[in-house]
Amino acid sequence: DNFQNAFPILKRYNISSTIFLSTGYIGRFMTNSEDITLPMLSEKLILEMLQSGIVEFMPHGDSHQTFDHIPDKQILEEIAISRKTVESLTQVPANIFSFPKGKFTPSSVDFLKKNGYIASVCTHEGAVVADKNVFVLRRNSIDSTTSFSEFRGKITKAIQLYIWLKNILRKK
């Protein structure tokens, strides 16, 4: 859907974006949490998007396993393999990491800091502010279950209100 749905809009309005790749799935299929099988970007499509000059690609782990349930050694391998794959494919430094499903450990953050990464993103919702830790930057999840009203809230300053309302509704 990134190539078919998002890419034409990004090109039309000249909007820069970053796509985080789970490198073990390039050109393959991935089953999401709702058991829906989705095609992942192929190398050919990644290169076409990259050559547009408006899309960059960064690592998102190799197998898309969450880091809170695997050993540190495997976490470090996931990070290293995905970075090497993205850099080999794009010929561009891959120095921003997206934690699979937003899950991270202190050791995974330390590894990124010590290995030339400049930032990483998790899935804590909210606005990114300058005084926050750049290795756990907030990222607002938008997927097929996100309504248009939620989408608008997540891409504007209304995100803080959205989070507050969501927390109130969870408590009921």
PAZA-524984 format. One record per atom (N, C-alpha, C): x, y, z. Coordinates in steps of 0.001 Angstrom, whole numbers, plus 500000, padded with zeros to 6 digits. Each point is the difference from the previous one (the first is absolute). Example, Ala and Ser with C-alpha at 12.3 -4.5 7.8 and 13.67 -1.06 7.14 Angstrom:
// residues 2
513190494310507800
499110501190500000
500900501200500000
499650501050499280
500820501190500060
499230501090500730
This chain:
// residues 172
500797498785500000
499203501215500000
500836501273500000
501244499909500478
500864501190499961
500248500444498566
500248499044499111
500278500359498613
498714500403499272
498955499207500131
498768500253499255
499201501175500549
499912500130501307
499119501004500589
500712501272500449
501074499830500759
500670501177500558
500910500702498998
500781499233499261
501009500590499117
499423500988498984
498888499699499331
499451500988499056
499611501325500677
499499499909501218
499617501220500727
501235500773500428
501012499277500488
501252500653500399
500616500738498811
499992499352498835
500557500642498791
499160501207499600
498698499837500003
499107501080499554
500214501279500813
500158499831501314
500125501166500879
501444500245500454
500945499248499435
501416500150500314
500256499929501511
499499498936500612
500132499801501446
501114498987500261
500990500409500773
501083499088500372
499500499007501043
500531498795499942
499581499003500982
501106498975500218
499833499254501088
500904498908500328
499179498731500129
500468498946499355
499386498687500147
501023499113500696
499558499352501077
500860499101500750
499767498583499501
501081499335499611
499919498677499387
500354498873500965
499104499019500088
500331498719500632
500659499198498895
501315499992500004
500762499571498824
499824498538499621
499666499146500926
499774498598499679
498751499774499167
499182501026499872
498749499888499244
500030500737498665
501118500577499630
500072500717498727
499643499040498868
498989500386499213
499560499179498874
499197498776500396
499620499912501255
499244498848500495
498653500446500556
499367499165500770
498720500312500633
500155499937501504
499216500823500703
500001500015501455
498553499906500467
499770499228501044
498665499899500590
499946500942501189
498979500871500022
499897500983501083
499250499413501196
499766500825501012
499366499533501239
498549499569499794
499378500417498906
498628499577499694
499983498795499066
501143499322499849
500154498836499114
499714500317498538
500303501216499586
499876500405498600
501393499958499392
500129499291498894
501296499890499333
500164501159499023
501092500721500168
500248501200499202
501296499877499220
500013500458498736
501264499992499254
500904501128500490
501274499703500124
500980501010500393
500697500539498752
500612501157500143
500691500621498868
501123499106499476
500144499984498684
501103499281499366
501193500943499880
501169499448499706
501182500835499787
499757500994498863
499362499553498937
499729500859498849
499136501202500395
498946499762500777
499123501101500418
500704500925500989
500801499419500878
500760500818500951
500924500953499240
500703499473499010
500926500844499232
499264501067499200
498833499673499461
499213501004499276
499570501125500937
499556499634501195
499590501017500963
501197500825500459
501116499349500236
501227500671500430
500450501023498956
499948499619498720
500456500881498926
499110501222499813
498809499992500598
499120501167499917
500578501177500784
500854499698500966
500589501046500822
499119500437501157
498811499442500129
499113500403501105
499796498902501040
500453498785499701
499837498893500945
501375499469500391
500214499855501303
501214499361500492
499591498719500720
500945499097500125
499744498720500649
500972499813501145
499472499510501116
500793499760501192
499643498623500563
500855499434500856
499787498652500531
498912499906501076
499354498811500009
498900499711500927
500137498569500527
501254499534500072
500237498617500389
499928499100498775
500419498784500158
499986499072498874
498730499161499974
499600499456501138
498869499074500027
498730500587500606
500043501248500429
498867500719500598
499583499412501348
500925499340500684
499709499514501349
500113501153500981
499149499997501008
500073501059501005
501181499739500930
500690501056500336
501238499882500763
499779499669501474
498791500116500482
499759499705501412
499841498502500273
500078499162498962
499825498565500187
501129499147499422
501095500629499611
501112499228499447
501296500382500733
500990499105500000
501268500274500711
500777501160499370
500819500644500823
500797501141499535
500829499668498764
500612498827499977
500832499619498854
499179500024498714
498775499498500070
499135499981498821
499557501419499617
499752500841500987
499640501405499740
501119500675499209
501236499828500463
501132500632499338
500162499487498572
499750498709499779
500051499440498650
498904500594499119
498787500136500541
498877500592499259
500348501418499532
500574500778500910
500368501384499685
501100500026498937
501039499208500211
501152500005499082
499630499501498608
499264498910499913
499609499450498694
499129500991499235
499028500588500688
499097500910499284
500729501256499520
500919500495500812
500765501172499566
500854499685498776
500718498878500073
500870499606498895
499191499813498715
498837499385500098
499157499759498832
499503501312499402
499524500909500837
499491501287499503
501135500798499349
501152500060500650
501124500762499437
500495499386498697
500029498686499925
500433499327498777
499042500283498841
498726500003500292
498988500232498978
499942501460499558
500041500925500948
499795501418499684
501292500777499762
501124499464500474
501293500698499926
499962501320500771
499211500040501060
499830501182500839
500148499551501462
500647500813500857
500088499620501412
498610499792500612
499836498896500716
498728499677500658
500195500186501490
499808501227500471
500361500328501374
498827500410500889
498780499672499581
498820500188500835
499303498648500039
499644499539501179
499414498669500147
498573500112500531
499131499128499506
498637499913500514
499840498648500686
499675500031501282
499834498764500753
498752499255499523
500133498704499683
498824499228499589
498891500058501050
498841500425499565
498829500181500870
500296500942501160
501040500823499843
500337501010500997
500661499482501252
500265498702500082
500553499396501219
501522500076499999
500559500498501094
501452500123500102
500444499620501402
501290499788500124
500606499697501299
501109501012500237
500414500188501249
501130500905500253
501239499607499204
500268498701499871
501202499577499277
499884500305498502
498798499921499440
499858500317498569
500233501492499763
499529500832500905
500240501445499884
501492500288500146
500654499378500973
501451500190500196
500778499581498759
499616498865499395
500679499520498800
499905501041498879
498812500554499798
499832501018498949
500891501209500269
500013500463501232
500819501161500370
501480499765499724
500471498783500271
501417499668499857
500400499643498573
499034499876499098
500304499524498651
499577500963498899
500085501291500288
499842501007498959
498585500359499592
499016499535500736
498636500430499704
499796501398500566
499148500774499362
499740501350500485
498654500107500702
499140498990499806
498683500014500630
499313498660499783
498926499792500749
499132498846499777
498590500380500429
499043499260499446
498597500294500302
499319498783500602
499073500291500899
499196498949500611
498544500280499597
499042499468500723
498608500293499653
499247500668501144
500714500690500854
499311500826500987
499385501154499221
498692500170500143
499339501045499216
500266501376500592
499886501003499156
500165501373500433
500889500787499073
500137501259500317
500826500883499195
501460499857500415
500887500118499044
501427499989500289
500389501407500432
500698500085501122
500450501301500490
501513499975500155
500608501159499910
501461500122499945
500703499477501245
499376500030501148
500708499616501216
499874498516500344
499468499218499107
499826498562500255
501200499199499515
500103498779500484
501061499082499620
499831499621498527
500981500284499160
499887499722498562
500092498506499688
500236499164501002
500038498564499766
498699499297500395
499012500761500420
498644499468500201
498989501048499508
500216500457498777
499102501004499431
498597499428499831
499017500830500235
498605499580499858
499654499817498523
499099499076499756
499528499761498634
498536499605500105
499172500659499258
498569499744500052
499614498939498986
499489498897500510
499645498866499157
498737500309499199
500107499803498699
498851500166499110
499911498737499166
498860499320500099
499815498768499237
498562499923499501
499601498832499529
498676499847499388
498855500193500985
500287499968501310
498935500195500985
499851501465500417
500877500869499514
499976501415500361
498923500723499202
499064500641500706
498957500769499314
500594501301499470
499279500657499107
500515501257499453
500138501051501097
499041500043500933
500086500966501105
501235499737500856
500270498715500283
501200499663500764
501251500385499217
500002499735498698
501132500349499147
500297501498500090
498953500817499840
500191501457500078
500585500400501341
499496499398501061
500511500314501327
501451499608500183
500376498862499407
501360499507500161
501032500787499208
499591500708498960
500974500750499213
499967501498500301
499236500381500999
499952501407500414
500366500090501479
499956501192500518
500285500184501425
498889499423500873
498919499559499398
498898499397500747
500374498624500547
501184499509499693
500413498673500464
499951499910501516
500357501061500709
499979499961501463
498569499834500502
499045500674499373
498591499852500361
499526498583499689
500403499478498855
499632498643499601
500485498990501035
501222500117500460
500558499071500987
499231500101501313
499692501212500424
499248500222501238
498629499332499919
499292500205498885
498675499394499829
500086498477499946
500986499491499308
500173498560499889
500232499377501370
500788500655500835
500265499491501355
498746500024500859
499165501018499849
498743500072500750
499071498860499584
499909499763498690
499122498942499499
500483498612500434
501296499811500116
500547498716500453
499613499693501441
499865501038500806
499701499816501424
498541499619500239
499144500208499015
498564499686500166
499718498546499824
